Amino acid sequence: MSKIRKLFLTIYTWFAVQYAKNGMLGGYVHDTSMSQFVSPADCMLTVGAWVDTVNPTTALTYMKKRTAGAATNQCIIPIALPQNSVALKGSYLKSIDIWWENITADLTTLTALISKATMPADTVAFGAPTAIVFTYDALNDTNAKRIAQEQRKMTLTLTTPFWLDEDDFVYVDLTIVAAATSQFNFFGARANFTKRL
């Protein structure tokens, strides 16, 4: 190996070590294809009777089944990913997938809201959450598509993805307005993100 190449590698290695050691942009992991499943058991479900159920027709398909009945329900999905106080490190949230099934009768409406709140310090009160702008995928981009009787996957793609700070709290709020005979089965969700550590 030439002296010039050895010198170059020595300098390059020194800078790489300093860069990682000082908590800059890099680290040991930069994976742009990370996903994390959110179980129905981790979500908050309101109004009506929600029952833990195994799908009788598809083995190992677990769900929260809501008994049919006219009501406005909420399904609150927490997005719990690794967070970091250092800028541009931790989790860079890009999209969220949600699986559900509507049977027996069409829903009246189904809408999603992604919110980000800041966890308060000590006795400081919670501030108002910020609504995160997103787009629905093409199969769910109108209410008419979302309320139809069908088993489906819906993807919410953030218009401006962001890094999760150490005191961020992110959640999806599905508002489900059910008709008298609508039965709603919730299978869970998945957060898609870049992980940098």
FIKOLZA-1660 file (N, C-alpha, C; in steps of 0.1 Angstrom, whole numbers, plus 5000, padded with zeros to 4 digits):
% residues 197
   i   px   py   pz ch aa at
   1 5008 4988 5000  A  M  N
   1 5000 5000 5000  A  M CA
   1 5009 5012 5000  A  M  C
   2 5006 5022 4992  A  S  N
   2 5014 5034 4990  A  S CA
   2 5013 5043 5003  A  S  C
   3 5023 5051 5005  A  K  N
   3 5023 5060 5017  A  K CA
   3 5011 5070 5016  A  K  C
   4 5008 5074 5004  A  I  N
   4 4997 5084 5003  A  I CA
   4 4984 5077 5007  A  I  C
   5 4982 5065 5002  A  R  N
   5 4969 5058 5005  A  R CA
   5 4968 5055 5020  A  R  C
   6 4979 5051 5027  A  K  N
   6 4979 5049 5041  A  K CA
   6 4976 5061 5049  A  K  C
   7 4981 5073 5044  A  L  N
   7 4979 5085 5051  A  L CA
   7 4964 5089 5049  A  L  C
   8 4959 5087 5037  A  F  N
   8 4945 5090 5035  A  F CA
   8 4936 5082 5044  A  F  C
   9 4938 5069 5045  A  L  N
   9 4930 5060 5053  A  L CA
   9 4931 5064 5068  A  L  C
  10 4943 5068 5073  A  T  N
  10 4945 5072 5086  A  T CA
  10 4936 5084 5089  A  T  C
  11 4937 5094 5080  A  I  N
  11 4929 5107 5082  A  I CA
  11 4914 5104 5082  A  I  C
  12 4910 5096 5072  A  Y  N
  12 4896 5092 5070  A  Y CA
  12 4891 5085 5083  A  Y  C
  13 4898 5076 5088  A  T  N
  13 4894 5069 5100  A  T CA
  13 4893 5078 5112  A  T  C
  14 4902 5087 5114  A  W  N
  14 4902 5097 5125  A  W CA
  14 4889 5105 5124  A  W  C
  15 4886 5110 5112  A  F  N
  15 4874 5119 5111  A  F CA
  15 4861 5111 5113  A  F  C
  16 4861 5098 5108  A  A  N
  16 4849 5090 5110  A  A CA
  16 4847 5087 5125  A  A  C
  17 4857 5085 5132  A  V  N
  17 4856 5082 5147  A  V CA
  17 4851 5095 5154  A  V  C
  18 4857 5106 5151  A  Q  N
  18 4853 5119 5157  A  Q CA
  18 4839 5122 5154  A  Q  C
  19 4835 5119 5142  A  Y  N
  19 4821 5122 5137  A  Y CA
  19 4811 5114 5145  A  Y  C
  20 4814 5101 5147  A  A  N
  20 4805 5093 5155  A  A CA
  20 4805 5096 5169  A  A  C
  21 4817 5099 5175  A  K  N
  21 4819 5101 5189  A  K CA
  21 4812 5114 5193  A  K  C
  22 4811 5124 5185  A  N  N
  22 4805 5136 5189  A  N CA
  22 4790 5137 5186  A  N  C
  23 4783 5126 5183  A  G  N
  23 4769 5126 5182  A  G CA
  23 4764 5133 5170  A  G  C
  24 4771 5134 5159  A  M  N
  24 4766 5142 5148  A  M CA
  24 4756 5133 5140  A  M  C
  25 4756 5135 5127  A  L  N
  25 4745 5128 5119  A  L CA
  25 4746 5113 5119  A  L  C
  26 4758 5108 5121  A  G  N
  26 4759 5094 5119  A  G CA
  26 4758 5085 5131  A  G  C
  27 4762 5073 5130  A  G  N
  27 4761 5064 5141  A  G CA
  27 4764 5050 5135  A  G  C
  28 4759 5040 5141  A  Y  N
  28 4762 5026 5137  A  Y CA
  28 4751 5021 5128  A  Y  C
  29 4739 5027 5128  A  V  N
  29 4728 5022 5121  A  V CA
  29 4721 5033 5113  A  V  C
  30 4719 5031 5101  A  H  N
  30 4710 5040 5093  A  H CA
  30 4702 5031 5083  A  H  C
  31 4690 5027 5088  A  D  N
  31 4682 5018 5081  A  D CA
  31 4669 5025 5077  A  D  C
  32 4667 5026 5064  A  T  N
  32 4655 5034 5059  A  T CA
  32 4643 5025 5057  A  T  C
  33 4643 5012 5061  A  S  N
  33 4632 5003 5058  A  S CA
  33 4626 4997 5071  A  S  C
  34 4627 5004 5082  A  M  N
  34 4622 4999 5095  A  M CA
  34 4607 5000 5096  A  M  C
  35 4601 4990 5103  A  S  N
  35 4587 4990 5106  A  S CA
  35 4584 4985 5120  A  S  C
  36 4574 4989 5126  A  Q  N
  36 4570 4985 5139  A  Q CA
  36 4555 4982 5140  A  Q  C
  37 4551 4970 5143  A  F  N
  37 4537 4967 5144  A  F CA
  37 4531 4972 5157  A  F  C
  38 4518 4977 5156  A  V  N
  38 4511 4981 5168  A  V CA
  38 4499 4972 5170  A  V  C
  39 4499 4964 5181  A  S  N
  39 4489 4954 5183  A  S CA
  39 4476 4961 5187  A  S  C
  40 4464 4955 5184  A  P  N
  40 4451 4961 5188  A  P CA
  40 4451 4962 5204  A  P  C
  41 4458 4954 5210  A  A  N
  41 4458 4954 5225  A  A CA
  41 4465 4967 5230  A  A  C
  42 4473 4973 5222  A  D  N
  42 4480 4985 5226  A  D CA
  42 4472 4998 5224  A  D  C
  43 4461 4997 5218  A  C  N
  43 4453 5008 5213  A  C CA
  43 4441 5010 5223  A  C  C
  44 4436 5023 5223  A  M  N
  44 4424 5026 5231  A  M CA
  44 4412 5027 5222  A  M  C
  45 4402 5019 5226  A  L  N
  45 4390 5018 5218  A  L CA
  45 4378 5023 5226  A  L  C
  46 4370 5032 5220  A  T  N
  46 4359 5038 5228  A  T CA
  46 4346 5034 5223  A  T  C
  47 4336 5034 5231  A  V  N
  47 4321 5033 5228  A  V CA
  47 4318 5019 5223  A  V  C
  48 4309 5012 5230  A  G  N
  48 4305 4999 5225  A  G CA
  48 4313 4988 5232  A  G  C
  49 4310 4975 5228  A  A  N
  49 4317 4964 5233  A  A CA
  49 4328 4959 5223  A  A  C
  50 4340 4960 5227  A  W  N
  50 4352 4956 5219  A  W CA
  50 4357 4943 5225  A  W  C
  51 4357 4932 5217  A  V  N
  51 4361 4919 5223  A  V CA
  51 4373 4914 5216  A  V  C
  52 4383 4908 5223  A  D  N
  52 4394 4902 5217  A  D CA
  52 4390 4889 5210  A  D  C
  53 4393 4888 5198  A  T  N
  53 4387 4877 5190  A  T CA
  53 4398 4871 5180  A  T  C
  54 4397 4858 5178  A  V  N
  54 4405 4852 5167  A  V CA
  54 4396 4850 5155  A  V  C
  55 4400 4854 5144  A  N  N
  55 4392 4852 5132  A  N CA
  55 4389 4838 5129  A  N  C
  56 4376 4834 5128  A  P  N
  56 4373 4820 5127  A  P CA
  56 4377 4814 5113  A  P  C
  57 4378 4823 5103  A  T  N
  57 4381 4818 5089  A  T CA
  57 4396 4819 5085  A  T  C
  58 4403 4827 5093  A  T  N
  58 4418 4828 5090  A  T CA
  58 4426 4826 5102  A  T  C
  59 4433 4815 5102  A  A  N
  59 4441 4811 5114  A  A CA
  59 4451 4822 5118  A  A  C
  60 4452 4824 5131  A  L  N
  60 4462 4833 5137  A  L CA
  60 4459 4848 5133  A  L  C
  61 4447 4852 5130  A  T  N
  61 4443 4865 5127  A  T CA
  61 4436 4871 5140  A  T  C
  62 4443 4879 5147  A  Y  N
  62 4437 4884 5160  A  Y CA
  62 4432 4898 5158  A  Y  C
  63 4421 4901 5165  A  M  N
  63 4415 4914 5163  A  M CA
  63 4407 4918 5175  A  M  C
  64 4404 4931 5175  A  K  N
  64 4394 4937 5185  A  K CA
  64 4381 4938 5176  A  K  C
  65 4371 4931 5180  A  K  N
  65 4358 4931 5173  A  K CA
  65 4348 4940 5181  A  K  C
  66 4343 4949 5174  A  R  N
  66 4332 4958 5180  A  R CA
  66 4319 4953 5176  A  R  C
  67 4311 4950 5186  A  T  N
  67 4297 4945 5184  A  T CA
  67 4289 4956 5176  A  T  C
  68 4281 4952 5167  A  A  N
  68 4274 4961 5158  A  A CA
  68 4265 4970 5166  A  A  C
  69 4264 4983 5162  A  G  N
  69 4255 4993 5169  A  G CA
  69 4259 5006 5164  A  G  C
  70 4248 5015 5162  A  A  N
  70 4250 5029 5158  A  A CA
  70 4257 5037 5169  A  A  C
  71 4269 5042 5165  A  A  N
  71 4276 5050 5175  A  A CA
  71 4288 5057 5168  A  A  C
  72 4294 5067 5174  A  T  N
  72 4306 5073 5170  A  T CA
  72 4317 5067 5179  A  T  C
  73 4327 5060 5173  A  N  N
  73 4337 5054 5181  A  N CA
  73 4351 5060 5177  A  N  C
  74 4360 5058 5186  A  Q  N
  74 4374 5062 5184  A  Q CA
  74 4383 5051 5186  A  Q  C
  75 4393 5049 5177  A  C  N
  75 4404 5040 5178  A  C CA
  75 4416 5048 5179  A  C  C
  76 4423 5048 5191  A  I  N
  76 4435 5056 5193  A  I CA
  76 4447 5047 5192  A  I  C
  77 4455 5050 5182  A  I  N
  77 4467 5041 5179  A  I CA
  77 4480 5049 5183  A  I  C
  78 4486 5045 5194  A  P  N
  78 4499 5051 5198  A  P CA
  78 4510 5047 5189  A  P  C
  79 4519 5056 5185  A  I  N
  79 4530 5053 5176  A  I CA
  79 4543 5054 5185  A  I  C
  80 4547 5043 5191  A  A  N
  80 4558 5042 5200  A  A CA
  80 4570 5037 5194  A  A  C
  81 4579 5047 5190  A  L  N
  81 4591 5043 5183  A  L CA
  81 4603 5049 5191  A  L  C
  82 4615 5044 5189  A  P  N
  82 4627 5050 5196  A  P CA
  82 4628 5065 5193  A  P  C
  83 4630 5073 5203  A  Q  N
  83 4631 5087 5202  A  Q CA
  83 4645 5092 5207  A  Q  C
  84 4649 5104 5203  A  N  N
  84 4663 5108 5206  A  N CA
  84 4663 5124 5207  A  N  C
  85 4670 5129 5217  A  S  N
  85 4671 5143 5219  A  S CA
  85 4681 5150 5209  A  S  C
  86 4689 5142 5203  A  V  N
  86 4699 5147 5193  A  V CA
  86 4692 5148 5180  A  V  C
  87 4694 5160 5173  A  A  N
  87 4687 5162 5160  A  A CA
  87 4692 5152 5150  A  A  C
  88 4682 5147 5142  A  L  N
  88 4684 5138 5131  A  L CA
  88 4689 5124 5135  A  L  C
  89 4685 5120 5147  A  K  N
  89 4688 5107 5152  A  K CA
  89 4675 5101 5158  A  K  C
  90 4675 5088 5159  A  G  N
  90 4663 5081 5165  A  G CA
  90 4654 5075 5154  A  G  C
  91 4642 5080 5153  A  S  N
  91 4632 5075 5143  A  S CA
  91 4627 5086 5135  A  S  C
  92 4626 5084 5122  A  Y  N
  92 4621 5094 5112  A  Y CA
  92 4608 5088 5107  A  Y  C
  93 4597 5093 5112  A  L  N
  93 4584 5087 5109  A  L CA
  93 4580 5091 5095  A  L  C
  94 4576 5081 5086  A  K  N
  94 4572 5084 5072  A  K CA
  94 4558 5080 5069  A  K  C
  95 4553 5069 5074  A  S  N
  95 4539 5065 5071  A  S CA
  95 4534 5055 5081  A  S  C
  96 4521 5054 5081  A  I  N
  96 4514 5045 5090  A  I CA
  96 4504 5036 5083  A  I  C
  97 4504 5023 5084  A  D  N
  97 4495 5014 5078  A  D CA
  97 4485 5010 5089  A  D  C
  98 4472 5008 5085  A  I  N
  98 4462 5004 5094  A  I CA
  98 4453 4993 5087  A  I  C
  99 4451 4982 5095  A  W  N
  99 4443 4971 5089  A  W CA
  99 4429 4970 5097  A  W  C
 100 4418 4969 5090  A  W  N
 100 4405 4967 5096  A  W CA
 100 4396 4960 5086  A  W  C
 101 4384 4957 5091  A  E  N
 101 4374 4950 5083  A  E CA
 101 4361 4956 5088  A  E  C
 102 4352 4959 5078  A  N  N
 102 4339 4964 5081  A  N CA
 102 4329 4954 5074  A  N  C
 103 4320 4948 5082  A  I  N
 103 4311 4939 5077  A  I CA
 103 4296 4942 5081  A  I  C
 104 4287 4935 5075  A  T  N
 104 4273 4936 5078  A  T CA
 104 4266 4948 5072  A  T  C
 105 4271 4960 5074  A  A  N
 105 4266 4972 5068  A  A CA
 105 4277 4983 5067  A  A  C
 106 4276 4991 5057  A  D  N
 106 4286 5002 5055  A  D CA
 106 4286 5011 5067  A  D  C
 107 4298 5016 5070  A  L  N
 107 4299 5027 5080  A  L CA
 107 4293 5039 5075  A  L  C
 108 4291 5049 5083  A  T  N
 108 4286 5062 5079  A  T CA
 108 4298 5071 5075  A  T  C
 109 4308 5071 5083  A  T  N
 109 4321 5078 5080  A  T CA
 109 4333 5071 5087  A  T  C
 110 4344 5072 5081  A  L  N
 110 4357 5068 5088  A  L CA
 110 4367 5078 5084  A  L  C
 111 4373 5085 5094  A  T  N
 111 4383 5095 5091  A  T CA
 111 4395 5093 5100  A  T  C
 112 4407 5097 5096  A  A  N
 112 4419 5095 5104  A  A CA
 112 4425 5109 5107  A  A  C
 113 4432 5110 5118  A  L  N
 113 4439 5122 5122  A  L CA
 113 4452 5117 5129  A  L  C
 114 4463 5123 5124  A  I  N
 114 4476 5120 5130  A  I CA
 114 4479 5133 5139  A  I  C
 115 4482 5131 5151  A  S  N
 115 4485 5142 5160  A  S CA
 115 4499 5140 5167  A  S  C
 116 4506 5151 5169  A  K  N
 116 4518 5151 5177  A  K CA
 116 4517 5160 5189  A  K  C
 117 4520 5155 5201  A  A  N
 117 4519 5164 5212  A  A CA
 117 4533 5163 5219  A  A  C
 118 4536 5173 5228  A  T  N
 118 4548 5173 5235  A  T CA
 118 4545 5170 5250  A  T  C
 119 4552 5160 5255  A  M  N
 119 4551 5156 5269  A  M CA
 119 4555 5168 5277  A  M  C
 120 4547 5172 5287  A  P  N
 120 4551 5183 5296  A  P CA
 120 4562 5180 5306  A  P  C
 121 4569 5190 5309  A  A  N
 121 4579 5189 5320  A  A CA
 121 4574 5192 5333  A  A  C
 122 4576 5183 5343  A  D  N
 122 4572 5185 5357  A  D CA
 122 4557 5188 5358  A  D  C
 123 4553 5200 5363  A  T  N
 123 4539 5203 5365  A  T CA
 123 4533 5211 5354  A  T  C
 124 4540 5213 5343  A  V  N
 124 4535 5221 5332  A  V CA
 124 4524 5213 5325  A  V  C
 125 4513 5220 5321  A  A  N
 125 4502 5213 5315  A  A CA
 125 4505 5209 5300  A  A  C
 126 4498 5199 5295  A  F  N
 126 4499 5195 5281  A  F CA
 126 4495 5207 5272  A  F  C
 127 4502 5209 5262  A  G  N
 127 4499 5219 5252  A  G CA
 127 4490 5212 5242  A  G  C
 128 4484 5221 5233  A  A  N
 128 4475 5215 5222  A  A CA
 128 4484 5207 5213  A  A  C
 129 4478 5195 5208  A  P  N
 129 4486 5187 5198  A  P CA
 129 4486 5194 5185  A  P  C
 130 4495 5190 5177  A  T  N
 130 4496 5195 5163  A  T CA
 130 4491 5184 5154  A  T  C
 131 4482 5188 5144  A  A  N
 131 4478 5179 5134  A  A CA
 131 4488 5177 5124  A  A  C
 132 4492 5165 5121  A  I  N
 132 4502 5162 5111  A  I CA
 132 4495 5160 5097  A  I  C
 133 4500 5167 5087  A  V  N
 133 4494 5166 5074  A  V CA
 133 4498 5153 5067  A  V  C
 134 4489 5146 5061  A  F  N
 134 4492 5133 5055  A  F CA
 134 4482 5131 5043  A  F  C
 135 4485 5121 5035  A  T  N
 135 4476 5118 5024  A  T CA
 135 4472 5103 5026  A  T  C
 136 4459 5100 5022  A  Y  N
 136 4454 5086 5022  A  Y CA
 136 4459 5080 5009  A  Y  C
 137 4461 5066 5009  A  D  N
 137 4464 5059 4997  A  D CA
 137 4452 5059 4988  A  D  C
 138 4455 5055 4975  A  A  N
 138 4444 5056 4965  A  A CA
 138 4432 5048 4967  A  A  C
 139 4433 5037 4975  A  L  N
 139 4422 5028 4978  A  L CA
 139 4413 5034 4989  A  L  C
 140 4418 5044 4996  A  N  N
 140 4411 5049 5008  A  N CA
 140 4410 5065 5008  A  N  C
 141 4411 5071 4996  A  D  N
 141 4412 5085 4996  A  D CA
 141 4399 5093 4995  A  D  C
 142 4388 5085 4996  A  T  N
 142 4375 5092 4998  A  T CA
 142 4367 5084 5009  A  T  C
 143 4358 5091 5015  A  N  N
 143 4350 5085 5026  A  N CA
 143 4342 5073 5020  A  N  C
 144 4337 5074 5008  A  A  N
 144 4329 5063 5002  A  A CA
 144 4337 5050 5001  A  A  C
 145 4350 5051 4998  A  K  N
 145 4359 5040 4997  A  K CA
 145 4361 5034 5011  A  K  C
 146 4363 5043 5021  A  R  N
 146 4367 5038 5035  A  R CA
 146 4355 5031 5042  A  R  C
 147 4343 5035 5039  A  I  N
 147 4331 5030 5047  A  I CA
 147 4326 5017 5041  A  I  C
 148 4330 5013 5029  A  A  N
 148 4324 5001 5023  A  A CA
 148 4328 4988 5031  A  A  C
 149 4319 4978 5030  A  Q  N
 149 4321 4966 5036  A  Q CA
 149 4332 4958 5029  A  Q  C
 150 4343 4957 5036  A  E  N
 150 4355 4950 5030  A  E CA
 150 4366 4949 5041  A  E  C
 151 4375 4939 5039  A  Q  N
 151 4387 4939 5047  A  Q CA
 151 4398 4947 5040  A  Q  C
 152 4404 4956 5047  A  R  N
 152 4413 4965 5040  A  R CA
 152 4425 4969 5048  A  R  C
 153 4435 4975 5040  A  K  N
 153 4446 4981 5046  A  K CA
 153 4446 4996 5041  A  K  C
 154 4448 5005 5050  A  M  N
 154 4449 5019 5047  A  M CA
 154 4463 5025 5050  A  M  C
 155 4469 5032 5041  A  T  N
 155 4482 5038 5044  A  T CA
 155 4481 5053 5045  A  T  C
 156 4486 5059 5055  A  L  N
 156 4486 5073 5057  A  L CA
 156 4501 5077 5056  A  L  C
 157 4504 5085 5045  A  T  N
 157 4517 5089 5042  A  T CA
 157 4519 5104 5046  A  T  C
 158 4529 5106 5055  A  L  N
 158 4531 5120 5060  A  L CA
 158 4536 5128 5049  A  L  C
 159 4531 5140 5048  A  T  N
 159 4535 5150 5038  A  T CA
 159 4549 5154 5041  A  T  C
 160 4552 5157 5053  A  T  N
 160 4566 5160 5058  A  T CA
 160 4570 5151 5069  A  T  C
 161 4577 5140 5066  A  P  N
 161 4582 5131 5076  A  P CA
 161 4590 5139 5087  A  P  C
 162 4591 5134 5099  A  F  N
 162 4599 5141 5109  A  F CA
 162 4606 5131 5119  A  F  C
 163 4616 5136 5125  A  W  N
 163 4623 5129 5135  A  W CA
 163 4616 5130 5149  A  W  C
 164 4615 5119 5156  A  L  N
 164 4608 5120 5169  A  L CA
 164 4618 5124 5180  A  L  C
 165 4615 5136 5186  A  D  N
 165 4622 5141 5197  A  D CA
 165 4619 5133 5209  A  D  C
 166 4627 5135 5220  A  E  N
 166 4626 5126 5232  A  E CA
 166 4613 5128 5239  A  E  C
 167 4607 5140 5237  A  D  N
 167 4594 5143 5244  A  D CA
 167 4582 5143 5235  A  D  C
 168 4583 5138 5223  A  D  N
 168 4572 5138 5214  A  D CA
 168 4563 5126 5217  A  D  C
 169 4550 5128 5215  A  F  N
 169 4540 5117 5216  A  F CA
 169 4531 5118 5204  A  F  C
 170 4531 5107 5196  A  V  N
 170 4524 5107 5183  A  V CA
 170 4514 5096 5183  A  V  C
 171 4502 5099 5178  A  Y  N
 171 4491 5089 5178  A  Y CA
 171 4482 5092 5166  A  Y  C
 172 4475 5081 5162  A  V  N
 172 4465 5082 5151  A  V CA
 172 4452 5081 5158  A  V  C
 173 4442 5089 5154  A  D  N
 173 4429 5089 5160  A  D CA
 173 4419 5085 5148  A  D  C
 174 4414 5073 5148  A  L  N
 174 4404 5069 5138  A  L CA
 174 4391 5072 5144  A  L  C
 175 4383 5080 5137  A  T  N
 175 4369 5083 5141  A  T CA
 175 4360 5075 5132  A  T  C
 176 4353 5065 5139  A  I  N
 176 4344 5056 5131  A  I CA
 176 4330 5058 5135  A  I  C
 177 4322 5063 5125  A  V  N
 177 4308 5065 5128  A  V CA
 177 4301 5053 5122  A  V  C
 178 4295 5044 5130  A  A  N
 178 4290 5032 5126  A  A CA
 178 4274 5033 5124  A  A  C
 179 4269 5026 5115  A  A  N
 179 4255 5024 5113  A  A CA
 179 4250 5014 5123  A  A  C
 180 4237 5012 5124  A  A  N
 180 4231 5003 5134  A  A CA
 180 4236 4989 5133  A  A  C
 181 4239 4984 5121  A  T  N
 181 4243 4970 5120  A  T CA
 181 4257 4969 5115  A  T  C
 182 4265 4980 5116  A  S  N
 182 4279 4979 5112  A  S CA
 182 4287 4972 5122  A  S  C
 183 4295 4962 5118  A  Q  N
 183 4305 4955 5127  A  Q CA
 183 4319 4959 5122  A  Q  C
 184 4327 4963 5132  A  F  N
 184 4340 4968 5128  A  F CA
 184 4351 4959 5135  A  F  C
 185 4360 4953 5127  A  N  N
 185 4371 4945 5133  A  N CA
 185 4384 4952 5130  A  N  C
 186 4391 4954 5141  A  F  N
 186 4404 4961 5140  A  F CA
 186 4416 4952 5142  A  F  C
 187 4425 4951 5132  A  F  N
 187 4436 4941 5132  A  F CA
 187 4449 4947 5137  A  F  C
 188 4450 4960 5137  A  G  N
 188 4463 4966 5142  A  G CA
 188 4468 4976 5131  A  G  C
 189 4480 4981 5134  A  A  N
 189 4487 4991 5126  A  A CA
 189 4502 4988 5125  A  A  C
 190 4508 4996 5117  A  R  N
 190 4523 4995 5115  A  R CA
 190 4529 5009 5112  A  R  C
 191 4539 5013 5119  A  A  N
 191 4546 5025 5117  A  A CA
 191 4558 5022 5108  A  A  C
 192 4560 5030 5098  A  N  N
 192 4572 5028 5089  A  N CA
 192 4581 5040 5090  A  N  C
 193 4594 5037 5092  A  F  N
 193 4603 5048 5096  A  F CA
 193 4617 5045 5092  A  F  C
 194 4626 5055 5093  A  T  N
 194 4640 5053 5092  A  T CA
 194 4646 5053 5106  A  T  C
 195 4655 5044 5109  A  K  N
 195 4661 5043 5122  A  K CA
 195 4676 5047 5121  A  K  C
 196 4680 5057 5128  A  R  N
 196 4694 5061 5128  A  R CA
 196 4699 5062 5143  A  R  C
 197 4709 5054 5146  A  L  N
 197 4715 5053 5159  A  L CA
 197 4730 5054 5158  A  L  C
% end
